């Protein structure tokens, strides 16, 4: 039920630019990972409940996830992430809304490089970003992969001095979305 609500919210988020009858690709179970590595600590987490919609005609893309859906190997880290850093009660979602350049390449089977430009909102702060990735089309199957770097300070995420050396200045964000026609 929660996945359908998330997908519906993503659809509404994207719908301002959609025209009915256009081809949409989507998922409510995309995976997003983040990875921070310093000499003192490696931090990683995965969110397997990420919603994504892509308009294959206009190139519009919307991605939305709940912050509390990130799972850490260490429960204390997960608690600190939600309560102290991302403040998930106050800022429950992260989202990206943008345009994929060259979306017309999806007319042909194969692996296609892509660049999406838009706004990423984390912790209530929106910043313009460029996200590089690939999308593989095989018949009616589409696999979107991406990777980019995020600086916590750009999104006003405060890191206490006590743990400053344990968290990388740039966090790697990557993901895989297996998209189907909607």
C-alpha positions in Angstrom: 0.0 0.0 0.0 2.8 2.4 0.9 4.5 1.8 -2.4 1.4 2.6 -4.3 1.0 5.9 -2.3 4.6 6.8 -3.1 4.2 6.1 -6.8 1.0 8.1 -6.8 2.8 11.0 -5.1 5.6 10.7 -7.7 3.1 10.7 -10.5 1.4 13.8 -9.1 4.8 15.4 -8.6 5.7 14.8 -12.3 2.2 15.3 -13.8 2.5 19.1 -14.1 4.4 18.5 -17.3 2.8 15.3 -18.6 0.2 15.1 -21.3 -2.1 12.1 -21.1 -1.5 9.4 -23.7 2.3 9.7 -23.4 4.3 6.6 -22.6 5.4 6.4 -19.0 7.9 4.0 -17.4 7.9 3.5 -13.7 8.7 1.6 -10.6 7.9 1.8 -6.9 10.7 -0.6 -5.9 13.9 1.1 -7.3 17.1 0.8 -5.3 19.2 3.7 -4.1 22.4 3.2 -2.2 24.7 5.7 -0.6 28.3 5.2 0.4 30.7 7.2 2.6 34.2 6.1 3.1 36.9 7.7 5.3 40.0 6.2 6.9 38.0 6.0 10.2 34.6 4.6 9.0 32.7 3.2 6.1 29.0 4.1 6.0 26.5 2.6 3.6 22.8 2.2 3.3 20.1 1.0 0.8 16.6 2.1 0.1 14.6 -0.5 -1.9 11.4 1.4 -2.0 12.2 4.3 -4.3 9.6 5.4 -6.8 10.6 6.6 -10.3 8.6 7.8 -13.3 10.0 8.6 -16.7 8.1 10.2 -19.6 9.7 8.6 -22.7 8.5 11.4 -25.0 9.4 14.5 -23.0 12.3 13.0 -21.0 10.9 14.2 -17.7 11.9 12.1 -14.8 10.8 12.2 -11.1 12.3 10.1 -8.3 11.0 10.1 -4.8 11.9 8.2 -1.6 11.2 8.2 2.1 14.3 8.8 4.1 13.3 6.3 6.8 13.4 3.5 4.2 17.2 3.6 4.1 18.4 0.4 5.8 21.9 0.4 7.5 23.8 -2.7 8.6 24.1 -0.9 12.0 20.8 0.0 13.7 22.4 2.8 15.8 23.8 4.4 12.6 20.3 4.2 11.1 18.8 5.9 14.1 21.5 8.7 14.1 21.0 9.2 10.4 17.2 9.7 10.7 17.2 11.6 14.0 20.3 13.7 14.0 21.4 14.2 10.4 18.6 13.9 7.9 15.8 14.7 10.5 13.4 12.4 8.7 10.4 13.4 10.8 10.8 17.0 9.7 12.0 16.2 6.1 10.5 12.8 5.3 11.4 12.6 1.6 14.1 13.2 -0.9 13.3 13.8 -4.5 14.7 14.5 -7.9 12.8 16.2 -10.7 14.5 16.8 -14.1 14.9 16.1 -17.8 16.8 13.3 -19.4 18.7 14.5 -22.5 18.4 12.3 -25.6 15.4 10.3 -24.4 14.6 9.4 -28.0 17.4 6.9 -27.9 15.0 4.6 -26.0 13.4 3.8 -29.3 16.2 1.3 -29.9 17.3 -1.7 -27.9 20.7 -1.4 -26.3 22.6 0.4 -23.5 22.4 4.2 -23.8 24.4 6.7 -21.9 22.2 9.4 -20.3 22.5 12.7 -18.5 19.6 14.0 -16.4 19.6 17.6 -15.3 17.3 18.9 -12.6 16.8 19.7 -8.9 17.6 17.3 -6.1 15.8 18.1 -2.8 17.2 16.6 0.4 16.7 17.9 4.0 14.3 20.6 2.6 17.0 22.1 0.4 16.9 22.0 -3.4 20.1 22.1 -5.5 20.6 21.8 -9.3 22.4 18.6 -10.2 23.5 16.7 -13.2 23.3 12.9 -13.0 25.1 10.6 -15.3 24.0 7.1 -16.0 22.8 4.5 -18.4 19.5 3.0 -19.4 19.4 -0.4 -21.0 16.4 -1.2 -23.2 15.6 -4.8 -24.1 12.2 -5.2 -25.6 9.8 -3.9 -22.9 12.4 -4.0 -20.2 14.3 -0.9 -19.1 17.1 -0.8 -16.5 18.2 2.6 -15.4 21.5 2.9 -13.5 23.1 6.1 -12.2 25.7 7.5 -9.9 26.6 10.9 -8.6 28.1 12.7 -5.6 26.3 14.7 -2.9 27.9 17.1 -0.4 26.0 17.1 2.9 26.9 20.7 3.5 25.1 21.7 0.3 21.9 20.5 1.8 22.4 22.0 5.2 23.0 18.6 6.8 25.0 19.4 10.0 27.7 17.0 11.0 28.9 17.4 14.6 32.7 18.0 15.0 32.9 14.8 17.0 32.1 12.6 14.0 33.2 15.0 11.2 36.2 12.8 10.3 34.0 9.7 10.0 31.8 11.1 7.3 33.1 11.8 3.8 32.8 15.3 2.4 31.2 13.8 -0.7 28.7 10.9 -0.4 28.4 8.6 -3.4 24.8 8.0 -4.4 24.0 5.3 -6.9 21.0 3.3 -7.9 19.2 0.8 -10.2 15.6 1.2 -11.3 13.9 -1.6 -13.3 11.2 0.3 -15.1 8.1 -1.0 -16.7 5.4 0.6 -18.9 2.6 2.3 -16.9 
